Amino acid sequence: MASRLNPYITFAGDARQAMEFYKDVFGGTLVLNSYGEFGQKDTPMADKIMHGMLEAPNGFTLMGADTPTDDHRPGNNISVSLSGDDDAELRGYWEKLSDGATVTVPLDKQMWGDVFGMCTDRFGITWMVNIAGQAG
């Protein structure tokens, strides 16, 4: 898989409805994972979306999730996601993007099996880097 760059939108509790709407608009394959599926079954977020991804037939990719806090502010709800399986390439992007940035999630292995990190760069843009887990 080549590395890709796409928007990642956060929602105030209606990510499922929004992502299903975007599927109706663009077509394609929609995968939704709830917080409950990843160990948060007994929380108010259990049925909310931790990660959603729409891959449209024309090559568009749109990702989204529900904000896990009450800190959802309009205008601050889009991040940029870099993802793929080229470890060296994506770590290189991470090193450059996180230099002088506020790192909110250090680049490390996550519960879903991938290496993931999140930072807000010196220009106020939030970046997420996800390196797909290796089979085996």
Chimera marker file (.cmm) of the C-alpha trace (Angstrom):
<marker_set name="trace">
<marker id="1" x="0.000" y="0.000" z="0.000" r="1" g="1" b="0" radius="0.5"/>
<marker id="2" x="1.330" y="3.417" z="-0.875" r="1" g="1" b="0" radius="0.5"/>
<marker id="3" x="1.219" y="6.148" z="1.744" r="1" g="1" b="0" radius="0.5"/>
<marker id="4" x="-1.835" y="8.359" z="1.533" r="1" g="1" b="0" radius="0.5"/>
<marker id="5" x="-2.950" y="11.692" z="2.870" r="1" g="1" b="0" radius="0.5"/>
<marker id="6" x="-6.596" y="12.391" z="3.642" r="1" g="1" b="0" radius="0.5"/>
<marker id="7" x="-8.871" y="14.518" z="5.834" r="1" g="1" b="0" radius="0.5"/>
<marker id="8" x="-9.947" y="13.220" z="9.246" r="1" g="1" b="0" radius="0.5"/>
<marker id="9" x="-13.063" y="14.863" z="10.683" r="1" g="1" b="0" radius="0.5"/>
<marker id="10" x="-14.099" y="14.764" z="14.331" r="1" g="1" b="0" radius="0.5"/>
<marker id="11" x="-17.760" y="14.877" z="15.273" r="1" g="1" b="0" radius="0.5"/>
<marker id="12" x="-19.694" y="15.726" z="18.437" r="1" g="1" b="0" radius="0.5"/>
<marker id="13" x="-21.416" y="12.337" z="18.732" r="1" g="1" b="0" radius="0.5"/>
<marker id="14" x="-22.915" y="11.933" z="15.256" r="1" g="1" b="0" radius="0.5"/>
<marker id="15" x="-19.994" y="10.412" z="13.351" r="1" g="1" b="0" radius="0.5"/>
<marker id="16" x="-21.988" y="7.292" z="12.435" r="1" g="1" b="0" radius="0.5"/>
<marker id="17" x="-24.759" y="9.338" z="10.828" r="1" g="1" b="0" radius="0.5"/>
<marker id="18" x="-22.301" y="11.664" z="9.090" r="1" g="1" b="0" radius="0.5"/>
<marker id="19" x="-20.132" y="8.876" z="7.699" r="1" g="1" b="0" radius="0.5"/>
<marker id="20" x="-23.221" y="6.981" z="6.472" r="1" g="1" b="0" radius="0.5"/>
<marker id="21" x="-24.369" y="10.191" z="4.762" r="1" g="1" b="0" radius="0.5"/>
<marker id="22" x="-20.969" y="10.599" z="3.065" r="1" g="1" b="0" radius="0.5"/>
<marker id="23" x="-21.206" y="6.972" z="1.902" r="1" g="1" b="0" radius="0.5"/>
<marker id="24" x="-24.549" y="7.825" z="0.282" r="1" g="1" b="0" radius="0.5"/>
<marker id="25" x="-22.909" y="10.823" z="-1.381" r="1" g="1" b="0" radius="0.5"/>
<marker id="26" x="-19.650" y="9.228" z="-2.592" r="1" g="1" b="0" radius="0.5"/>
<marker id="27" x="-20.420" y="5.481" z="-2.588" r="1" g="1" b="0" radius="0.5"/>
<marker id="28" x="-17.767" y="2.967" z="-1.673" r="1" g="1" b="0" radius="0.5"/>
<marker id="29" x="-16.926" y="0.922" z="1.377" r="1" g="1" b="0" radius="0.5"/>
<marker id="30" x="-17.537" y="2.235" z="4.878" r="1" g="1" b="0" radius="0.5"/>
<marker id="31" x="-15.963" y="0.627" z="7.940" r="1" g="1" b="0" radius="0.5"/>
<marker id="32" x="-17.007" y="1.894" z="11.384" r="1" g="1" b="0" radius="0.5"/>
<marker id="33" x="-15.375" y="0.825" z="14.659" r="1" g="1" b="0" radius="0.5"/>
<marker id="34" x="-16.862" y="1.814" z="18.005" r="1" g="1" b="0" radius="0.5"/>
<marker id="35" x="-15.020" y="2.610" z="21.229" r="1" g="1" b="0" radius="0.5"/>
<marker id="36" x="-16.727" y="-0.455" z="22.735" r="1" g="1" b="0" radius="0.5"/>
<marker id="37" x="-15.007" y="-2.698" z="20.190" r="1" g="1" b="0" radius="0.5"/>
<marker id="38" x="-11.645" y="-1.506" z="21.492" r="1" g="1" b="0" radius="0.5"/>
<marker id="39" x="-12.018" y="-2.077" z="25.218" r="1" g="1" b="0" radius="0.5"/>
<marker id="40" x="-14.337" y="0.732" z="26.275" r="1" g="1" b="0" radius="0.5"/>
<marker id="41" x="-17.550" y="-1.300" z="26.560" r="1" g="1" b="0" radius="0.5"/>
<marker id="42" x="-18.656" y="0.163" z="29.903" r="1" g="1" b="0" radius="0.5"/>
<marker id="43" x="-18.273" y="3.839" z="29.048" r="1" g="1" b="0" radius="0.5"/>
<marker id="44" x="-20.679" y="6.443" z="27.664" r="1" g="1" b="0" radius="0.5"/>
<marker id="45" x="-18.624" y="6.331" z="24.431" r="1" g="1" b="0" radius="0.5"/>
<marker id="46" x="-19.112" y="2.565" z="23.878" r="1" g="1" b="0" radius="0.5"/>
<marker id="47" x="-21.464" y="3.000" z="20.910" r="1" g="1" b="0" radius="0.5"/>
<marker id="48" x="-19.746" y="6.078" z="19.498" r="1" g="1" b="0" radius="0.5"/>
<marker id="49" x="-17.295" y="5.853" z="16.612" r="1" g="1" b="0" radius="0.5"/>
<marker id="50" x="-13.600" y="5.593" z="17.506" r="1" g="1" b="0" radius="0.5"/>
<marker id="51" x="-12.594" y="5.327" z="13.850" r="1" g="1" b="0" radius="0.5"/>
<marker id="52" x="-14.503" y="5.353" z="10.593" r="1" g="1" b="0" radius="0.5"/>
<marker id="53" x="-13.124" y="5.119" z="7.078" r="1" g="1" b="0" radius="0.5"/>
<marker id="54" x="-14.906" y="5.570" z="3.775" r="1" g="1" b="0" radius="0.5"/>
<marker id="55" x="-13.056" y="4.467" z="0.662" r="1" g="1" b="0" radius="0.5"/>
<marker id="56" x="-14.895" y="5.627" z="-2.456" r="1" g="1" b="0" radius="0.5"/>
<marker id="57" x="-14.513" y="4.016" z="-5.885" r="1" g="1" b="0" radius="0.5"/>
<marker id="58" x="-12.947" y="7.197" z="-7.305" r="1" g="1" b="0" radius="0.5"/>
<marker id="59" x="-10.026" y="7.011" z="-4.849" r="1" g="1" b="0" radius="0.5"/>
<marker id="60" x="-11.380" y="9.430" z="-2.239" r="1" g="1" b="0" radius="0.5"/>
<marker id="61" x="-10.736" y="8.461" z="1.366" r="1" g="1" b="0" radius="0.5"/>
<marker id="62" x="-12.517" y="10.178" z="4.231" r="1" g="1" b="0" radius="0.5"/>
<marker id="63" x="-11.981" y="9.313" z="7.880" r="1" g="1" b="0" radius="0.5"/>
<marker id="64" x="-13.913" y="10.395" z="10.942" r="1" g="1" b="0" radius="0.5"/>
<marker id="65" x="-14.598" y="9.760" z="14.618" r="1" g="1" b="0" radius="0.5"/>
<marker id="66" x="-16.562" y="11.043" z="17.582" r="1" g="1" b="0" radius="0.5"/>
<marker id="67" x="-14.653" y="13.340" z="19.918" r="1" g="1" b="0" radius="0.5"/>
<marker id="68" x="-14.078" y="11.460" z="23.177" r="1" g="1" b="0" radius="0.5"/>
<marker id="69" x="-14.451" y="14.620" z="25.279" r="1" g="1" b="0" radius="0.5"/>
<marker id="70" x="-16.738" y="17.603" z="25.600" r="1" g="1" b="0" radius="0.5"/>
<marker id="71" x="-14.066" y="19.685" z="23.892" r="1" g="1" b="0" radius="0.5"/>
<marker id="72" x="-15.620" y="19.602" z="20.416" r="1" g="1" b="0" radius="0.5"/>
<marker id="73" x="-15.393" y="23.060" z="18.913" r="1" g="1" b="0" radius="0.5"/>
<marker id="74" x="-16.633" y="23.937" z="15.419" r="1" g="1" b="0" radius="0.5"/>
<marker id="75" x="-13.769" y="25.074" z="13.237" r="1" g="1" b="0" radius="0.5"/>
<marker id="76" x="-11.299" y="22.810" z="15.020" r="1" g="1" b="0" radius="0.5"/>
<marker id="77" x="-12.633" y="19.507" z="13.796" r="1" g="1" b="0" radius="0.5"/>
<marker id="78" x="-10.412" y="18.544" z="10.860" r="1" g="1" b="0" radius="0.5"/>
<marker id="79" x="-7.054" y="16.824" z="11.026" r="1" g="1" b="0" radius="0.5"/>
<marker id="80" x="-4.812" y="15.434" z="8.325" r="1" g="1" b="0" radius="0.5"/>
<marker id="81" x="-4.106" y="11.700" z="8.350" r="1" g="1" b="0" radius="0.5"/>
<marker id="82" x="-1.028" y="10.053" z="6.854" r="1" g="1" b="0" radius="0.5"/>
<marker id="83" x="-1.304" y="6.284" z="6.648" r="1" g="1" b="0" radius="0.5"/>
<marker id="84" x="0.194" y="3.298" z="4.922" r="1" g="1" b="0" radius="0.5"/>
<marker id="85" x="2.646" y="0.486" z="5.491" r="1" g="1" b="0" radius="0.5"/>
<marker id="86" x="5.956" y="2.109" z="4.505" r="1" g="1" b="0" radius="0.5"/>
<marker id="87" x="7.456" y="2.335" z="7.990" r="1" g="1" b="0" radius="0.5"/>
<marker id="88" x="10.535" y="4.368" z="7.035" r="1" g="1" b="0" radius="0.5"/>
<marker id="89" x="8.621" y="6.862" z="4.907" r="1" g="1" b="0" radius="0.5"/>
<marker id="90" x="5.908" y="7.477" z="7.492" r="1" g="1" b="0" radius="0.5"/>
<marker id="91" x="8.376" y="7.700" z="10.393" r="1" g="1" b="0" radius="0.5"/>
<marker id="92" x="10.286" y="10.275" z="8.354" r="1" g="1" b="0" radius="0.5"/>
<marker id="93" x="7.142" y="12.367" z="7.949" r="1" g="1" b="0" radius="0.5"/>
<marker id="94" x="6.436" y="11.987" z="11.682" r="1" g="1" b="0" radius="0.5"/>
<marker id="95" x="9.919" y="13.159" z="12.652" r="1" g="1" b="0" radius="0.5"/>
<marker id="96" x="9.572" y="16.305" z="10.548" r="1" g="1" b="0" radius="0.5"/>
<marker id="97" x="5.954" y="17.067" z="11.479" r="1" g="1" b="0" radius="0.5"/>
<marker id="98" x="6.499" y="16.519" z="15.210" r="1" g="1" b="0" radius="0.5"/>
<marker id="99" x="9.644" y="18.674" z="15.362" r="1" g="1" b="0" radius="0.5"/>
<marker id="100" x="8.573" y="21.705" z="17.385" r="1" g="1" b="0" radius="0.5"/>
<marker id="101" x="5.027" y="20.349" z="17.598" r="1" g="1" b="0" radius="0.5"/>
<marker id="102" x="2.795" y="19.517" z="20.534" r="1" g="1" b="0" radius="0.5"/>
<marker id="103" x="2.710" y="15.723" z="20.598" r="1" g="1" b="0" radius="0.5"/>
<marker id="104" x="-0.606" y="14.492" z="21.980" r="1" g="1" b="0" radius="0.5"/>
<marker id="105" x="-0.046" y="10.776" z="21.194" r="1" g="1" b="0" radius="0.5"/>
<marker id="106" x="3.577" y="9.621" z="20.862" r="1" g="1" b="0" radius="0.5"/>
<marker id="107" x="4.281" y="7.456" z="17.806" r="1" g="1" b="0" radius="0.5"/>
<marker id="108" x="3.946" y="3.973" z="19.307" r="1" g="1" b="0" radius="0.5"/>
<marker id="109" x="2.147" y="0.636" z="18.882" r="1" g="1" b="0" radius="0.5"/>
<marker id="110" x="-1.571" y="0.919" z="19.651" r="1" g="1" b="0" radius="0.5"/>
<marker id="111" x="-4.304" y="-1.478" z="20.792" r="1" g="1" b="0" radius="0.5"/>
<marker id="112" x="-5.487" y="-2.017" z="17.196" r="1" g="1" b="0" radius="0.5"/>
<marker id="113" x="-2.044" y="-3.302" z="16.204" r="1" g="1" b="0" radius="0.5"/>
<marker id="114" x="-0.706" y="-0.358" z="14.227" r="1" g="1" b="0" radius="0.5"/>
<marker id="115" x="1.885" y="2.248" z="15.154" r="1" g="1" b="0" radius="0.5"/>
<marker id="116" x="0.123" y="5.599" z="15.582" r="1" g="1" b="0" radius="0.5"/>
<marker id="117" x="1.001" y="9.107" z="16.671" r="1" g="1" b="0" radius="0.5"/>
<marker id="118" x="-0.739" y="12.474" z="16.741" r="1" g="1" b="0" radius="0.5"/>
<marker id="119" x="0.659" y="15.976" z="16.996" r="1" g="1" b="0" radius="0.5"/>
<marker id="120" x="-0.295" y="19.578" z="16.400" r="1" g="1" b="0" radius="0.5"/>
<marker id="121" x="2.371" y="21.271" z="14.327" r="1" g="1" b="0" radius="0.5"/>
<marker id="122" x="3.740" y="24.762" z="14.918" r="1" g="1" b="0" radius="0.5"/>
<marker id="123" x="1.057" y="26.149" z="12.572" r="1" g="1" b="0" radius="0.5"/>
<marker id="124" x="-1.813" y="24.659" z="14.583" r="1" g="1" b="0" radius="0.5"/>
<marker id="125" x="-2.574" y="21.782" z="12.189" r="1" g="1" b="0" radius="0.5"/>
<marker id="126" x="-3.283" y="18.381" z="13.758" r="1" g="1" b="0" radius="0.5"/>
<marker id="127" x="-1.544" y="15.459" z="12.047" r="1" g="1" b="0" radius="0.5"/>
<marker id="128" x="-2.162" y="11.748" z="12.603" r="1" g="1" b="0" radius="0.5"/>
<marker id="129" x="0.361" y="9.175" z="11.381" r="1" g="1" b="0" radius="0.5"/>
<marker id="130" x="-0.694" y="5.519" z="11.234" r="1" g="1" b="0" radius="0.5"/>
<marker id="131" x="1.741" y="2.805" z="10.160" r="1" g="1" b="0" radius="0.5"/>
<marker id="132" x="-0.105" y="-0.440" z="9.367" r="1" g="1" b="0" radius="0.5"/>
<marker id="133" x="0.861" y="-3.407" z="11.525" r="1" g="1" b="0" radius="0.5"/>
<marker id="134" x="3.062" y="-6.044" z="9.979" r="1" g="1" b="0" radius="0.5"/>
<marker id="135" x="1.560" y="-9.476" z="9.385" r="1" g="1" b="0" radius="0.5"/>
<marker id="136" x="3.197" y="-12.350" z="11.143" r="1" g="1" b="0" radius="0.5"/>
<link id1="1" id2="2" r="1" g="1" b="0" radius="0.2"/>
<link id1="2" id2="3" r="1" g="1" b="0" radius="0.2"/>
<link id1="3" id2="4" r="1" g="1" b="0" radius="0.2"/>
<link id1="4" id2="5" r="1" g="1" b="0" radius="0.2"/>
<link id1="5" id2="6" r="1" g="1" b="0" radius="0.2"/>
<link id1="6" id2="7" r="1" g="1" b="0" radius="0.2"/>
<link id1="7" id2="8" r="1" g="1" b="0" radius="0.2"/>
<link id1="8" id2="9" r="1" g="1" b="0" radius="0.2"/>
<link id1="9" id2="10" r="1" g="1" b="0" radius="0.2"/>
<link id1="10" id2="11" r="1" g="1" b="0" radius="0.2"/>
<link id1="11" id2="12" r="1" g="1" b="0" radius="0.2"/>
<link id1="12" id2="13" r="1" g="1" b="0" radius="0.2"/>
<link id1="13" id2="14" r="1" g="1" b="0" radius="0.2"/>
<link id1="14" id2="15" r="1" g="1" b="0" radius="0.2"/>
<link id1="15" id2="16" r="1" g="1" b="0" radius="0.2"/>
<link id1="16" id2="17" r="1" g="1" b="0" radius="0.2"/>
<link id1="17" id2="18" r="1" g="1" b="0" radius="0.2"/>
<link id1="18" id2="19" r="1" g="1" b="0" radius="0.2"/>
<link id1="19" id2="20" r="1" g="1" b="0" radius="0.2"/>
<link id1="20" id2="21" r="1" g="1" b="0" radius="0.2"/>
<link id1="21" id2="22" r="1" g="1" b="0" radius="0.2"/>
<link id1="22" id2="23" r="1" g="1" b="0" radius="0.2"/>
<link id1="23" id2="24" r="1" g="1" b="0" radius="0.2"/>
<link id1="24" id2="25" r="1" g="1" b="0" radius="0.2"/>
<link id1="25" id2="26" r="1" g="1" b="0" radius="0.2"/>
<link id1="26" id2="27" r="1" g="1" b="0" radius="0.2"/>
<link id1="27" id2="28" r="1" g="1" b="0" radius="0.2"/>
<link id1="28" id2="29" r="1" g="1" b="0" radius="0.2"/>
<link id1="29" id2="30" r="1" g="1" b="0" radius="0.2"/>
<link id1="30" id2="31" r="1" g="1" b="0" radius="0.2"/>
<link id1="31" id2="32" r="1" g="1" b="0" radius="0.2"/>
<link id1="32" id2="33" r="1" g="1" b="0" radius="0.2"/>
<link id1="33" id2="34" r="1" g="1" b="0" radius="0.2"/>
<link id1="34" id2="35" r="1" g="1" b="0" radius="0.2"/>
<link id1="35" id2="36" r="1" g="1" b="0" radius="0.2"/>
<link id1="36" id2="37" r="1" g="1" b="0" radius="0.2"/>
<link id1="37" id2="38" r="1" g="1" b="0" radius="0.2"/>
<link id1="38" id2="39" r="1" g="1" b="0" radius="0.2"/>
<link id1="39" id2="40" r="1" g="1" b="0" radius="0.2"/>
<link id1="40" id2="41" r="1" g="1" b="0" radius="0.2"/>
<link id1="41" id2="42" r="1" g="1" b="0" radius="0.2"/>
<link id1="42" id2="43" r="1" g="1" b="0" radius="0.2"/>
<link id1="43" id2="44" r="1" g="1" b="0" radius="0.2"/>
<link id1="44" id2="45" r="1" g="1" b="0" radius="0.2"/>
<link id1="45" id2="46" r="1" g="1" b="0" radius="0.2"/>
<link id1="46" id2="47" r="1" g="1" b="0" radius="0.2"/>
<link id1="47" id2="48" r="1" g="1" b="0" radius="0.2"/>
<link id1="48" id2="49" r="1" g="1" b="0" radius="0.2"/>
<link id1="49" id2="50" r="1" g="1" b="0" radius="0.2"/>
<link id1="50" id2="51" r="1" g="1" b="0" radius="0.2"/>
<link id1="51" id2="52" r="1" g="1" b="0" radius="0.2"/>
<link id1="52" id2="53" r="1" g="1" b="0" radius="0.2"/>
<link id1="53" id2="54" r="1" g="1" b="0" radius="0.2"/>
<link id1="54" id2="55" r="1" g="1" b="0" radius="0.2"/>
<link id1="55" id2="56" r="1" g="1" b="0" radius="0.2"/>
<link id1="56" id2="57" r="1" g="1" b="0" radius="0.2"/>
<link id1="57" id2="58" r="1" g="1" b="0" radius="0.2"/>
<link id1="58" id2="59" r="1" g="1" b="0" radius="0.2"/>
<link id1="59" id2="60" r="1" g="1" b="0" radius="0.2"/>
<link id1="60" id2="61" r="1" g="1" b="0" radius="0.2"/>
<link id1="61" id2="62" r="1" g="1" b="0" radius="0.2"/>
<link id1="62" id2="63" r="1" g="1" b="0" radius="0.2"/>
<link id1="63" id2="64" r="1" g="1" b="0" radius="0.2"/>
<link id1="64" id2="65" r="1" g="1" b="0" radius="0.2"/>
<link id1="65" id2="66" r="1" g="1" b="0" radius="0.2"/>
<link id1="66" id2="67" r="1" g="1" b="0" radius="0.2"/>
<link id1="67" id2="68" r="1" g="1" b="0" radius="0.2"/>
<link id1="68" id2="69" r="1" g="1" b="0" radius="0.2"/>
<link id1="69" id2="70" r="1" g="1" b="0" radius="0.2"/>
<link id1="70" id2="71" r="1" g="1" b="0" radius="0.2"/>
<link id1="71" id2="72" r="1" g="1" b="0" radius="0.2"/>
<link id1="72" id2="73" r="1" g="1" b="0" radius="0.2"/>
<link id1="73" id2="74" r="1" g="1" b="0" radius="0.2"/>
<link id1="74" id2="75" r="1" g="1" b="0" radius="0.2"/>
<link id1="75" id2="76" r="1" g="1" b="0" radius="0.2"/>
<link id1="76" id2="77" r="1" g="1" b="0" radius="0.2"/>
<link id1="77" id2="78" r="1" g="1" b="0" radius="0.2"/>
<link id1="78" id2="79" r="1" g="1" b="0" radius="0.2"/>
<link id1="79" id2="80" r="1" g="1" b="0" radius="0.2"/>
<link id1="80" id2="81" r="1" g="1" b="0" radius="0.2"/>
<link id1="81" id2="82" r="1" g="1" b="0" radius="0.2"/>
<link id1="82" id2="83" r="1" g="1" b="0" radius="0.2"/>
<link id1="83" id2="84" r="1" g="1" b="0" radius="0.2"/>
<link id1="84" id2="85" r="1" g="1" b="0" radius="0.2"/>
<link id1="85" id2="86" r="1" g="1" b="0" radius="0.2"/>
<link id1="86" id2="87" r="1" g="1" b="0" radius="0.2"/>
<link id1="87" id2="88" r="1" g="1" b="0" radius="0.2"/>
<link id1="88" id2="89" r="1" g="1" b="0" radius="0.2"/>
<link id1="89" id2="90" r="1" g="1" b="0" radius="0.2"/>
<link id1="90" id2="91" r="1" g="1" b="0" radius="0.2"/>
<link id1="91" id2="92" r="1" g="1" b="0" radius="0.2"/>
<link id1="92" id2="93" r="1" g="1" b="0" radius="0.2"/>
<link id1="93" id2="94" r="1" g="1" b="0" radius="0.2"/>
<link id1="94" id2="95" r="1" g="1" b="0" radius="0.2"/>
<link id1="95" id2="96" r="1" g="1" b="0" radius="0.2"/>
<link id1="96" id2="97" r="1" g="1" b="0" radius="0.2"/>
<link id1="97" id2="98" r="1" g="1" b="0" radius="0.2"/>
<link id1="98" id2="99" r="1" g="1" b="0" radius="0.2"/>
<link id1="99" id2="100" r="1" g="1" b="0" radius="0.2"/>
<link id1="100" id2="101" r="1" g="1" b="0" radius="0.2"/>
<link id1="101" id2="102" r="1" g="1" b="0" radius="0.2"/>
<link id1="102" id2="103" r="1" g="1" b="0" radius="0.2"/>
<link id1="103" id2="104" r="1" g="1" b="0" radius="0.2"/>
<link id1="104" id2="105" r="1" g="1" b="0" radius="0.2"/>
<link id1="105" id2="106" r="1" g="1" b="0" radius="0.2"/>
<link id1="106" id2="107" r="1" g="1" b="0" radius="0.2"/>
<link id1="107" id2="108" r="1" g="1" b="0" radius="0.2"/>
<link id1="108" id2="109" r="1" g="1" b="0" radius="0.2"/>
<link id1="109" id2="110" r="1" g="1" b="0" radius="0.2"/>
<link id1="110" id2="111" r="1" g="1" b="0" radius="0.2"/>
<link id1="111" id2="112" r="1" g="1" b="0" radius="0.2"/>
<link id1="112" id2="113" r="1" g="1" b="0" radius="0.2"/>
<link id1="113" id2="114" r="1" g="1" b="0" radius="0.2"/>
<link id1="114" id2="115" r="1" g="1" b="0" radius="0.2"/>
<link id1="115" id2="116" r="1" g="1" b="0" radius="0.2"/>
<link id1="116" id2="117" r="1" g="1" b="0" radius="0.2"/>
<link id1="117" id2="118" r="1" g="1" b="0" radius="0.2"/>
<link id1="118" id2="119" r="1" g="1" b="0" radius="0.2"/>
<link id1="119" id2="120" r="1" g="1" b="0" radius="0.2"/>
<link id1="120" id2="121" r="1" g="1" b="0" radius="0.2"/>
<link id1="121" id2="122" r="1" g="1" b="0" radius="0.2"/>
<link id1="122" id2="123" r="1" g="1" b="0" radius="0.2"/>
<link id1="123" id2="124" r="1" g="1" b="0" radius="0.2"/>
<link id1="124" id2="125" r="1" g="1" b="0" radius="0.2"/>
<link id1="125" id2="126" r="1" g="1" b="0" radius="0.2"/>
<link id1="126" id2="127" r="1" g="1" b="0" radius="0.2"/>
<link id1="127" id2="128" r="1" g="1" b="0" radius="0.2"/>
<link id1="128" id2="129" r="1" g="1" b="0" radius="0.2"/>
<link id1="129" id2="130" r="1" g="1" b="0" radius="0.2"/>
<link id1="130" id2="131" r="1" g="1" b="0" radius="0.2"/>
<link id1="131" id2="132" r="1" g="1" b="0" radius="0.2"/>
<link id1="132" id2="133" r="1" g="1" b="0" radius="0.2"/>
<link id1="133" id2="134" r="1" g="1" b="0" radius="0.2"/>
<link id1="134" id2="135" r="1" g="1" b="0" radius="0.2"/>
<link id1="135" id2="136" r="1" g="1" b="0" radius="0.2"/>
</marker_set>
